[in-house]
């Protein structure tokens, strides 16, 4: 059975998914919807798909088995509602929104329809994250420290707090999500954000360019996640480190390092987590078996709540309980 797929969004990430989908057996990319018909058609052409500028138009023209949503944080709401109404399963890129308001109401509708969803927290599908999760299962974790240190993306919406939700919600969300996935739920956050450099270098920058967030977990673990977007070009550091009486487990997107007393092992990352995540979603669309999906809409919403609470805490200058 061939699955007919649609994509909403025409950015770089839509192309990543389009390339993956068109390389798969029994999958047909039928339609792409952009913010204008022109954008939709331009992206659709190389894939032999149809281009649209309106989601409802696309859904009326094709009987789609699933839709991929790859749009900026501020563009969520109407797209999901159109799919929920028609009970079409969807895969959605993180974050689910720039604030929790719209996603909270969408989640209610998704649960009422028991709709199949998957969220693009691709790091969960990495071999090294599976290995790390296994290593941690026998450990009593003491403390966790994470970071997303990089540069500022070149798109205007990213620099606007209202539109992107800021770096912690738009980018560092991956580290927050891994913290939840590997160590458990967050109960309290205390965030401090600042504007140091980027507002002097670029116009209309309303996002903080440095920040640090302390997090308390339900199991008593204390964590800290910091981020910055002031770094130049290719300079950066992204990762998550776990400290306890057995030693140190240090993960970054390229490798996992296990340091135990007198012994250290390094595991280079292998495989393509984007492919694994898409296979898990399409398997669920085909069979109804959701067990391979590691983050659905409800789970993704929990991560969004943590990142938005961190921003709220920084605004108020007080810890926020979840």
N, C-alpha and C positions, 0 to 999 in steps of 0.2 A: 504494500500500500504506500503510495507516494503522498507525503505530507506537503500541503500547499501553505507557504509561509509569506507573511508580509513584514515589512520593517517600517517603523516610524522614526524619522530622523535621517539626516544626510551628512553627518559629521564623520570624523575619522573613525570613531568607534562603530558606527553603522557599517562602514566598509569592512572592518575587522570581522564582524558577524556575517556580513554578506559573502565574504570570501570563504569563510568556514562552511556556511550553509550550501553554497554552490559546489563545494568540493565533496559533499556527502551523497551517499547513495539513497535513492528513494526520497529525496527532498527536492522540492521545486520552489525557488524564490519567485513568487508571482508579481508582487507589487511593492513599491516603495513610496512612502508619503513624506514630503518635505514641508517646510514652512511656506513654500510657494510651489505651484505646479511645475514651474521651470526647474527648481531645485530637485524636485522628485523625479522628473523626467531625465535630467542630466545624470543623476546617480543610477537610475534604473537601466538606462540604455546599454551600458557594457555587460549587464547581467541578463539581458533579454527579458527584462521585467517591464511592467507598466508603471508610469509615474503619476503621482497625485499630489494635490496641495491641500486636500481635506480628508480627514480620517473616515468620515461617514461615506464619502464618495468611494473611497477605496474598499470599504467593507461591503457596500452595496454591489460593487462591480465583481467582487470575487468571493468565493466560498473558501475562507481561510481556516486552516486547522489550528494555527497559532500565529502570534504577532510578537515581534521584538520591538521594544520601546527604548530608543537611544536618544534622548533629548535632554537639554539642560534642566537643572533642578526647578527653575521657575515655570517650566512648560507643562508640568503635570496637572492632571485633573480631568479635563474633557476627553483626553485620549483613552485613559483607563475606563472612564464611565461608558464610553462607546463600546468597549470590549466586554465589560462586565454585563452590560445590557444584553449583548448577543451571546454571552457565555463562551467567549473565545479565550482559551488559555493564553497567557502572555509571559514573556521573559522581559524583565525590566532592568536596565542598568542602574547602579547606585549613583547618588543617594535617591531616595524615593521622593524627595522634595527639598526645598530650601528651609522649610519649617515643618512642624508636625500637623498643622491644621488640616490641610487637604488629605494627606495620607491617612490620618485617623478616620476620616469619613469614608474613604475608599476601602479601608480595611474592613469596616463593618459590612459594606456591600459584598466584598469578596467572600467573607465568611458566610454570609447569608446564602450566596450562590454556590458555596463550596468550590470556588473556581481554582483551577490549577494555575499556580504562579511560580516563578523562580526569579531570584534577584542576583545580579552579576557580581557577587563577592567571589571572584574567581580564585583568590588565594586559598580558599577553603578546599579547592580541588587539587592543590599541589601535592605531589608525592611527599615532599618534605613536611608539609603540614600534617598529613596523615601519620608520618613517622614521629613528629613532635608530639602529637596528641597521644600516641601510644606511650612514648617516653614519660610524658607527664602523668599518665594514669597511675603510676606507682609512686609518684613524688608528692610530698606535701610542699607546695610552693610557698616561698617566703614572700618575695617581691617581684614585680614585673615592671620593666621599663621599656617604653616604645618610642619611636620617633618617625616623622616624615619630614625630612629636611631637603628642600629643593628650591627651584626657581618659580617665578610666577608665569602661569600659562598665558599665551598671547591673545586670548579671546576676551572681549570687553565684558561679557556677562560675568565672567569668573571674578573680576575685580570689584564687582558690585555686591555688597552684602545682602541686599534684598533679593537679588537674583540667584546667587550661588549658595548663600548660607554661610560663606566664608570657608577658609581652607580646612578647618577641623571637620566640617560637615561634608565638604565636597571631595576632599582628598584623603585626609587622615582617617576618614570613616573606615578605610580598609584595615587600619591598625586597631581601631576600636572594635571592629567586627571580629577580628582574630582574637582579641582579648576575651570577648564574650564566648566565642566558639571554643577556645582552649581552656579558659579558666572559670567561666561562669558569669552570672548576671551582676550588673553594676547597681549599687544601691544609693550611692552619693557621689557627686562630682563638685570640684572646686576649680574653676578656670580663671586664668589671668592672661589676657591678650594685650598686645600693644602694637602701635604703628611707629616703626622706626625709620624705614628707608623708602619703601616703594611709593608712598604718596608724594614723595619729593621727585621721584624719577618718572612717574606716569600721571596722566590726568585721570580724574574720576575714580580714584582708588578709595573704596569705602570698607574694604576688608582689612582685618588686622594682618600684619606680616610676620609677627612672632607670637607664640603662645605656649603655655604649658598648663596641663590639666592633671590634677590629682584625683584618683578614683578609688572608691572603697567598694569591694565586692561582697556579695552576700556571704561568702565563705570566710571572710576576714582578711583575704589577700589585699594588700595595698599596692596600687599601681600608679605610674606616672607616664603620661604620653605628651610629648612636646612636638611642635611643628614650626617651620618657618618657610617662607617663600621668597627670601631675600637673596638666595644663592645664585651665582652666575651659571648660565649654560648647563654644562654636563656635570657640574659639581653637585653631589647630593648623598644623603644617607637615609635609608628606609629600613626599619627593622623592629624586632621585638625580642627582648631578653628576659629569661626566667632565672631567678636566683633562689637556691635553697641549700640545705646542708649536704646534698650530694654533689653540688657543683653548679655549673652554669650551662644553660641551653640558649644558644644565640641564633636567631633566624633572620635572614634577609631574603629578598626575592631570588637571589642566585644560589644560596647555599644554607645548610644547617650545620652549626658547630656544636658538638657536645663536649664539654670539658668536665670530666670527673677527676677526682684526686689522682694525680699521676698518669692520667690517660686523656687523650683528646682524639675525637673522630670528626671528620668533615664529610658531609654528603652534598655533592653538587646537585642542583635541581635538574630533573629530567622531565620530559613530557610537556604537553601543552595544556595547561589548566582550562583555557578557553574552550578547547575542543571537548574536554571531559565534562565541563559544565553544560555545554550545548547537547552533548550526547545524553546526559542525565535528564535534561528537560524534554527532549524529543522522545526519549524512551517512555517518559511519563505520559506524554501526549498520545503516544501509540497504544500503551497498555493500561493506563490508569494507575500504574505503580509509581508512587511518588517517593519511594524510599531512597533513591539515588540523589534526589535534590537536597542539597545541604543548606540552602537558605531560601525560604519562601517569603511571601510579602509580609506575613506577620513577624517573621524573624528579622527581616530587613528593617521593619518599623521599630523594633526594639533598639537596633543600632542607631537609627535616626534620633530616637528619643534621648539617647546618651549624648550625642554630639550637639543637639539643640539645647540640652540642659547645661552643657559646658559653656555655651555662648550666653545663655541666660545668667549663669553664675558670674561670668566675667562682667556682664552689664550691671548686675546688682552688687557685686563685690562680696557675695556671700555664697556659702555652699548650697547646692540644690539637692534635695532628696528625691529619689525616683520611686 
